[in-house]
Amino acid sequence: MNPVVATNDLSKSYGSQEALKKINLEVYEGEVFGYLGPNGSGKSTTIRTLLDFIRPTHGSASIFGLDSRQDSRVIRARVGYLPGDIVLYDRLTGRQVLAYSAALRGGVDWAYVEQLRDRLGAELSRPVKTLSRGNRQKIGLIQAFMHHPELIIMDEPTSGLDPLLQQEFHEMVEEVKADGRTVFISSHVLPEVERLCDRVGIIRRGQLVTVEDVAALKERALHRIEFHFGTPVTATDFEDVPGVQDIEVKDSVLTCTVLGSPDAVVKAAARFEVTKIVTQEPHLEEVFLSYYGDGDTDAE
């Protein structure tokens, strides 16, 4: 399957500072791809380079099989884009901003624009400079979706939106996916990525740490398991079990953390009378923190 987005050793430096370090990434048609990392990790730099807003120091990128530099105008006509810190024309109303954007694209289905306005509750009659951050974000989302692009690239798309509107945004993304189109979301909102995305890439200090299915990442996450036994057990009964950490025993209840498959600890527990097992489903946040445990970031 040919990738919609592909990079080859994509790198960007500002003097001695390496913002991106040989990023090799592929995003496929019809998937929702999450690009994860804390502020300053290189997410926005990657997006700006993909769309030829800035030029790579080394390496290359392509979208729809087209070179991101030589064919940037053709690519942008087929892409919807929401930047992380959207800037709109302050003196124009929201409707005028969208009409201007639509005219640049040769026209859009205005009935669909109105539908998006109603779904997001966007205020289009007032000048942009009078709008809250959340209302400006709504206008940005409308202009990213309104021309039915083949690829939508969004940087922190739900910033400033309340929970109900975030839910509406999720439904919009799911509709794009159902239509066979592609979505690339850069975010640090982990529950959102966990819900929406098929695969995720985690970037750290400008380096792509991993690209995997969300389900596969969660399988490797830490599981918290609680065993209830018919008779008391001791921590030493489980200390040598592979992947088991943080063992705590109180009377006949043992709790522990398991990295990866729980098979070994379940078999160890089966030596005793087990009356109850309680497990906690791992969240993507736990996986993310395993890559960012020290909490350090760099300038974007």
Summary of the structure (lengths in Angstrom):
residues: 300
radius of gyration: 23.3
end to end distance: 31.7
largest distance: 74.6
contacts: 928
relative contact order: 0.15
helix: 33%
strand: 32%
